[in-house]
Amino acid sequence: MRVKVKGRRELITVIGSEASVTAGEYIEVPVVSVSGKV
């Protein structure tokens, strides 16, 4: 899933599982691993 993060210009990719996600919904994602340019 690609999400818009407050304070970041580009979308970020979130990998995980969720039963249902709706456009405009607020999610919280604990950071476990980050790869690439931060």
ChimeraX attribute file (.defattr): number of C-alpha atoms within 10 A of each C-alpha:
attribute: neighborCount
match mode: 1-to-1
recipient: residues
	/A:1	10
	/A:2	10
	/A:3	14
	/A:4	12
	/A:5	10
	/A:6	8
	/A:7	6
	/A:8	8
	/A:9	8
	/A:10	11
	/A:11	12
	/A:12	12
	/A:13	10
	/A:14	11
	/A:15	9
	/A:16	7
	/A:17	8
	/A:18	6
	/A:19	4
	/A:20	5
	/A:21	11
	/A:22	6
	/A:23	6
	/A:24	8
	/A:25	6
	/A:26	8
	/A:27	7
	/A:28	5
	/A:29	8
	/A:30	5
	/A:31	7
	/A:32	5
	/A:33	5
	/A:34	7
	/A:35	5
	/A:36	4
	/A:37	4
	/A:38	4
